[in-house]
């Protein structure tokens, strides 16, 4: 494993432990419980990161330095994180095709 903070390692180990649950029903149930709670935890993680990025900027770090700290993100993305803008890697949803009239 790469050199990771203890908290990251423990989170990844917890996911491994879920996968290792022998009983299929117990595993599926536990994973469902985690996934049900994930949206609020995901938002919480974003907020924590945003606060810490703002703190780094207040300490005098440049956006490039902050981007490096965040794992090599572009300085513009680091600035977006500080303002709470969300990145999007998903393609935009296409509009559904219009209903076609059919002769019957």
N, C-alpha and C positions, 0 to 999 in steps of 0.2 A: 504494500500500500504506500502511496506517496506521503510526504510529510504534511499531515493534516492536523488542524486543531483537534483536541480531545473531544470536543462537543460534536464535531462533524463525524469523527470516527464512531462515536457512540450512536449517533443517529443512523448511520449506515449499517452498523451492527444490529440495531433494532430491526431494520428492514430484513436483514439476513435471518434474524431469529424468527420473524413472521413466516418467511419462506420455509424455514426448517420445521415448522409445526407439522407433526406427522398426520394428525387427523384432518382430513380434507374439510369437514364441516367447521371444525374449530378454526382452521386457517382462514377459510373463506369469511367466516364471521368476524374474526379479528381484523383482517384486512379491510373489510367493509366498514368497520367502526373507525379505523384510521382514515379511510377515504372520506367518510362522512364528516370528519372533523377537519380534514385538510384545507378546505377553502378558507376558513377563518385563520388557521395557522399560517397559511401561505400569505395572507394579507398582513398578518402580524410580523412575519419575517421581512416582508417588503418595508414595513414601517420602521423596523429596527435598522435595516440597512440604510434607509433614507436618513434617519436621525444621525447615524454614525458617519455617513458621507458628509452631511452638513457640518458635523463636528470636526472632521478632518479639514474641510475647507476653512472653517473658522480658525483652525490652528495654523493656517498659512500654506497648506499643501496646494499644489497646482492641480488642475483637472487631469493632466497627464499623470502626475504622481498617484492620484486617487484611482485613475483607471488601471494603473499597474497593480495597486493594492487589491483591486477587485478582480484580479486575474487576467489583466490585459485587455480590458474593455477600452473602447475608444474614448478619448477625453470628452467628446460631445455626449456620449452615452452616460458617462459619470455625472455630467452636469444635469442630464435629464433625470437620472435617479434622484439627485438632490432635490429636484423640483417636484418629484412624484409622478413624472411622466412614465407611462408603461411602454415598454418595447413590444413590438409585435412581429413574431416570426411566421405567424400563420397568414396564408393568403386571405384576402378579403372574400367574404361570402358573395357568391354570385346571386343575382336576382333570379328567382324561379322563372321558368319560361311562362309566357302569357298563355292563358287557357285558349285553346283553339276551338273555334266553333265547328261543330260537325253537323252535317245534314243527316237527319234521320228520317 
